[in-house]
Amino acid sequence: MPALRATLLYGFAIFAMFFGSGNLVFPIQIGQTAGSEWLAGFAGLVMTGILLPLSGLFVIKLHRGSYQAFFAEAGKVAGFVLPLFTLSLLGAFGVVPRCITVAFGSMQYVSPELGLMPFSLIFCVLTFFLCLNDRLMVTLLGKWMSPLLLLSLVILTVGAALKAPEAPVTLAPVDALKTGFLTGYQTMDLFAAFFFSSLIFAQIQAEMPESVSHRDTVRFALKPALLGALLLALVYLGFVALGAHFSSLLTNVEPAAMLPAIALQLNGTWAVVLLAIVMFLSCLTTAVALNNLYARYLSRLLGIEARGYRWVLLATTVVAFLISLRDFRGIAAFLAPMLEYSYPGLIALTILSICFRKQFFIKKAIFYTATAIACLPPVLAWAKSSGIF
């Protein structure tokens, strides 16, 4: 495959994999909260929603596409627990059902009588069959779905920006920056980067001649990663701006319905129909990627990958279907504390693994220290409420 074509294909695939349910909601919420200081909110989101996932993509490439080798740097226990924990949240117990609720929220503007259960069933059936072919999945993501998704989002964002009212003054710049930084956690893109990088790197390695060195493969793999990050940044910029300028419109709107509400206000029914299609494709591509990764991981863990992958995939899809019957806020409330406690340690491990190839004891010590510090406030609050001290 020609280098430019491969860069575009995998770059668009990375964009589509990351741009799922939370990415359609949280940037708009950041803008709504930040108001006139939305650029500071966007800067905070860039840190945790762009730079950290890009670091996650890079660190796995340094480990030859092996997320197991990366997690093992935190020790044997963490090397087993971290992949299981992160993939469970990314897969059937968190992000995949969240994708379904966001896609359903957009479709309600088109067909208000549509129920969550039949919609979720159709969504999960599509996800199951797309997961059965990795190469088909990457081709569909990079060649067809991603360009359509990006073009539609650009049309909607530019059209809305031309009619946007002035953003109200709400937060101070430092508070807006903090809001963007912390809300970026909820996209869970750092978690996803560890596993998406493994999938994309394996595809790139299969395309490269055997004579190509690992260093050259990593250098080539960086190009689509940077392209995907740039596309995400541009879309996030537009969404944060929209959230800021239309904050009064969004006051009593459910998170999953914010973008459709803006489209309906500005451009009428045709824009809502287009947006519903875009959001459905966006959530579907992310759900396919994550459900596939989670099912393959579990089948390898159970030692049944060759003969049992389809059954594991079916099980993860059924679990995602059941959890999706809760609403967006319910799933977000479940995920938020676990992200708050786990992110600092993984950020530290990622940065240390990029900066130092050895020093395993230091990496392990700092990982557990950062995780313990993150968990300390809720532990102290529980101890105080229990009368321990």
WOQUI-V821801 format. One record per residue. RES is the residue in three letters. PSI is psi in degrees with one decimal (none if undefined). OMEGA is omega in degrees with one decimal (none if undefined). Layout:
RES;PSI;OMEGA  RES;PSI;OMEGA
//
This chain:
MET;130.8;178.0  PRO;147.6;-173.7  ALA;-44.8;-178.6  LEU;-43.3;-179.8  ARG;-41.6;179.2  ALA;-40.8;178.5  THR;-45.1;179.6  LEU;-43.8;-178.6  LEU;-51.3;-177.0  TYR;-30.9;176.3  GLY;-45.1;177.1  PHE;-34.5;177.8  ALA;-42.1;177.7  ILE;-44.2;177.5  PHE;-47.6;-177.1  ALA;-37.3;179.3  MET;-42.9;-179.1  PHE;-33.5;-172.1  PHE;84.2;-177.4  GLY;-139.7;-170.2  SER;-56.8;-176.8  GLY;-31.6;-178.0  ASN;-18.1;175.5  LEU;-9.3;-173.7  VAL;-53.5;-170.0  PHE;-39.4;176.7  PRO;-38.0;178.2  ILE;-39.8;177.4  GLN;-37.7;177.3  ILE;-47.8;178.8  GLY;-40.2;179.2  GLN;-41.5;-178.9  THR;-40.0;-175.0  ALA;-29.2;179.5  GLY;-128.6;-176.4  SER;-18.8;178.1  GLU;36.2;-175.8  TRP;-26.7;177.4  LEU;-36.5;175.6  ALA;-39.7;175.5  GLY;-40.1;177.3  PHE;-39.7;178.9  ALA;-41.0;176.7  GLY;-40.0;178.0  LEU;-36.7;178.0  VAL;-38.8;-178.2  MET;-51.7;-174.7  THR;-19.1;-177.5  GLY;-13.5;179.6  ILE;-58.6;-174.5  LEU;-41.6;179.0  LEU;-48.1;175.6  PRO;-37.2;177.0  LEU;-39.3;175.5  SER;-38.3;177.4  GLY;-41.0;175.7  LEU;-43.6;-176.0  PHE;-42.6;-175.3  VAL;-33.5;177.7  ILE;-35.1;175.7  LYS;-36.6;176.5  LEU;-27.5;178.4  HIS;27.9;176.5  ARG;36.4;176.8  GLY;11.8;-176.3  SER;105.5;175.6  TYR;-24.3;177.3  GLN;-42.9;179.8  ALA;-37.3;179.0  PHE;-50.9;-178.3  PHE;-30.7;-179.3  ALA;-18.6;178.7  GLU;-15.5;176.4  ALA;4.0;179.9  GLY;168.1;-176.0  LYS;-43.7;-178.8  VAL;-49.6;178.9  ALA;-34.0;179.3  GLY;-25.0;176.0  PHE;-43.8;-173.1  VAL;-42.3;-173.3  LEU;-47.6;177.1  PRO;-40.7;179.6  LEU;-43.8;-179.3  PHE;-51.8;-175.3  THR;-41.1;-179.4  LEU;-30.6;176.4  SER;-40.6;178.2  LEU;-37.6;177.7  LEU;-30.7;-174.3  GLY;-125.3;-167.7  ALA;-18.9;-174.9  PHE;4.2;-177.8  GLY;-83.9;-169.0  VAL;-38.5;180.0  VAL;-50.2;175.4  PRO;-29.6;175.9  ARG;-37.2;175.0  CYS;-41.2;-178.4  ILE;-42.6;-178.0  THR;-35.6;178.7  VAL;-44.1;177.6  ALA;-39.8;178.7  PHE;-39.5;179.1  GLY;-37.8;178.7  SER;-36.8;-178.5  MET;-22.5;179.8  GLN;-26.4;176.5  TYR;-28.1;-179.8  VAL;-42.1;-177.4  SER;84.0;-175.8  PRO;-25.6;-177.8  GLU;-8.8;-179.0  LEU;128.9;179.6  GLY;155.6;-178.5  LEU;-40.8;-175.9  MET;-52.2;178.1  PRO;-36.7;177.8  PHE;-47.2;-179.5  SER;-37.7;178.8  LEU;-46.7;178.8  ILE;-44.4;179.9  PHE;-45.1;-177.6  CYS;-35.0;176.5  VAL;-45.0;177.1  LEU;-43.7;179.2  THR;-44.3;-178.7  PHE;-48.9;-175.4  PHE;-33.4;176.8  LEU;-27.8;179.3  CYS;-17.2;-174.0  LEU;-10.8;-179.1  ASN;102.7;-178.2  ASP;-49.7;-174.5  ARG;-39.4;176.1  LEU;-38.6;-179.2  MET;-49.1;-178.6  VAL;-39.7;179.2  THR;-45.0;179.1  LEU;-41.9;-179.2  LEU;-48.0;-173.3  GLY;-34.3;-172.0  LYS;-32.8;-173.1  TRP;-57.3;-171.5  MET;-43.8;-175.3  SER;-49.6;177.8  PRO;-39.4;177.7  LEU;-43.8;178.9  LEU;-49.1;-177.1  LEU;-44.6;180.0  LEU;-44.0;-179.4  SER;-42.0;179.8  LEU;-38.5;178.3  VAL;-45.2;179.6  ILE;-46.7;-178.2  LEU;-42.4;-177.2  THR;-45.9;179.6  VAL;-43.4;178.6  GLY;-40.6;179.0  ALA;-38.5;-178.2  ALA;-33.9;-179.3  LEU;-23.1;-177.8  LYS;10.3;-172.7  ALA;135.1;173.8  PRO;174.1;-179.5  GLU;140.6;-179.8  ALA;137.7;178.7  PRO;156.7;176.5  VAL;123.0;-178.3  THR;-71.0;-174.4  LEU;156.8;168.6  ALA;155.9;-177.6  PRO;-42.7;-177.7  VAL;-35.4;177.6  ASP;-37.0;176.7  ALA;-40.3;177.4  LEU;-44.4;178.9  LYS;-41.2;178.4  THR;-46.6;178.7  GLY;-39.6;-179.1  PHE;-49.8;-176.6  LEU;-37.0;178.6  THR;-29.5;176.8  GLY;-27.2;174.0  TYR;-42.1;-170.4  GLN;-16.5;173.2  THR;-25.1;179.8  MET;26.4;-176.4  ASP;-25.3;174.4  LEU;-45.4;176.2  PHE;-50.0;-176.6  ALA;-34.7;-176.4  ALA;-37.4;-179.3  PHE;-37.8;-173.7  PHE;-35.9;175.3  PHE;-38.9;179.6  SER;-39.5;178.1  SER;-42.8;-179.8  LEU;-49.3;-178.4  ILE;-41.1;-178.7  PHE;-38.0;177.4  ALA;-39.8;178.1  GLN;-41.8;-179.9  ILE;-43.2;178.4  GLN;-37.5;179.7  ALA;-27.5;-179.8  GLU;-22.5;-174.0  MET;143.2;174.3  PRO;153.4;-178.3  GLU;-24.3;-178.2  SER;-14.7;-178.2  VAL;131.6;-178.2  SER;163.8;177.9  HIS;-39.7;179.6  ARG;-44.4;179.7  ASP;-35.1;177.4  THR;-41.8;177.9  VAL;-43.0;179.2  ARG;-43.1;179.2  PHE;-40.0;-177.5  ALA;-22.4;178.6  LEU;-30.4;-176.1  LYS;-52.4;176.8  PRO;-30.1;177.4  ALA;-43.5;178.3  LEU;-38.9;177.8  LEU;-46.1;178.4  GLY;-40.9;179.1  ALA;-40.2;179.1  LEU;-43.6;178.8  LEU;-42.1;177.6  LEU;-43.7;-178.3  ALA;-42.1;-179.4  LEU;-43.2;179.4  VAL;-42.0;177.4  TYR;-41.8;179.8  LEU;-46.3;178.8  GLY;-41.6;-178.1  PHE;-42.0;178.6  VAL;-41.3;178.2  ALA;-42.5;178.7  LEU;-43.5;178.9  GLY;-37.2;-179.9  ALA;-46.7;-173.8  HIS;-22.9;-179.7  PHE;27.9;-175.3  SER;-37.5;-179.8  SER;-34.5;178.1  LEU;-30.4;-171.7  LEU;6.6;-172.2  THR;-46.7;-176.1  ASN;24.3;-177.5  VAL;137.4;176.7  GLU;147.2;-176.2  PRO;-45.7;-176.9  ALA;-14.6;-176.6  ALA;4.6;-175.7  MET;-49.1;-178.8  LEU;-45.1;174.5  PRO;-34.7;179.3  ALA;-40.9;177.6  ILE;-44.7;-179.6  ALA;-41.3;-179.8  LEU;-40.4;-179.2  GLN;-38.3;-172.1  LEU;-41.0;-168.7  ASN;-2.1;175.3  GLY;-163.3;-171.2  THR;-38.8;-176.2  TRP;-37.3;179.7  ALA;-36.3;178.7  VAL;-40.3;177.9  VAL;-46.1;178.1  LEU;-44.4;-179.1  LEU;-37.6;178.0  ALA;-41.6;177.9  ILE;-44.4;-179.4  VAL;-47.4;-178.7  MET;-37.3;177.3  PHE;-47.5;-179.8  LEU;-40.7;179.7  SER;-48.3;179.8  CYS;-36.0;179.7  LEU;-44.8;-178.5  THR;-41.3;178.5  THR;-42.3;179.0  ALA;-40.4;178.6  VAL;-48.3;-178.3  ALA;-45.3;-175.7  LEU;-40.3;179.0  ASN;-38.2;177.5  ASN;-46.6;-179.6  LEU;-44.1;-177.9  TYR;-44.2;-179.3  ALA;-40.2;178.8  ARG;-38.6;178.2  TYR;-48.0;-179.4  LEU;-38.9;-179.6  SER;-36.1;175.0  ARG;-41.0;-179.7  LEU;-37.0;-179.7  LEU;-5.7;179.2  GLY;30.0;-177.6  ILE;27.7;-174.4  GLU;-40.7;-175.0  ALA;-42.9;-173.1  ARG;-15.1;-171.9  GLY;4.4;-176.3  TYR;-43.7;-176.6  ARG;-36.1;179.8  TRP;-39.0;176.5  VAL;-42.5;177.2  LEU;-41.5;177.8  LEU;-41.9;-179.4  ALA;-45.3;179.9  THR;-34.8;178.9  THR;-39.7;178.3  VAL;-42.8;178.4  VAL;-43.6;178.0  ALA;-40.0;178.0  PHE;-45.7;-177.7  LEU;-43.6;-178.6  ILE;-28.9;179.9  SER;-16.2;179.5  LEU;-9.1;168.3  ARG;163.0;-177.5  ASP;174.6;-177.6  PHE;-44.8;-178.0  ARG;-37.9;179.4  GLY;-43.1;178.3  ILE;-41.5;179.7  ALA;-39.6;179.3  ALA;-33.4;177.7  PHE;-39.1;-175.5  LEU;-35.1;-169.2  ALA;-52.4;-177.7  PRO;-36.3;179.9  MET;-34.1;176.3  LEU;-40.6;-179.7  GLU;-36.3;-177.3  TYR;-30.5;-172.4  SER;-26.3;-174.8  TYR;-46.8;-176.2  PRO;-43.1;179.5  GLY;-40.6;179.8  LEU;-33.8;174.5  ILE;-46.9;179.8  ALA;-44.4;-179.4  LEU;-39.2;179.8  THR;-49.1;-178.2  ILE;-43.8;-179.6  LEU;-37.6;-179.2  SER;-29.2;175.8  ILE;-40.2;-175.3  CYS;-31.3;-175.7  PHE;127.0;-179.8  ARG;-23.4;179.6  LYS;-130.4;-179.6  GLN;48.4;-174.6  PHE;-35.1;-179.5  PHE;-41.7;179.8  ILE;-43.0;178.9  LYS;-45.8;-178.6  LYS;-44.5;-177.8  ALA;-44.5;-178.3  ILE;-37.0;177.8  PHE;-50.2;-177.8  TYR;-33.7;177.9  THR;-46.5;179.7  ALA;-40.2;178.9  THR;-41.3;179.5  ALA;-41.6;179.3  ILE;-40.5;179.1  ALA;-34.1;-178.3  CYS;-10.9;-173.8  LEU;-47.5;-178.1  PRO;-48.3;179.0  PRO;-31.3;177.9  VAL;-43.7;178.4  LEU;-39.0;178.3  ALA;-40.9;178.0  TRP;-42.3;-179.5  ALA;-39.1;179.7  LYS;-42.8;-179.8  SER;-25.5;179.8  SER;-4.7;178.7  GLY;17.8;179.6  ILE;-38.2;173.7  PHE;none;none
//
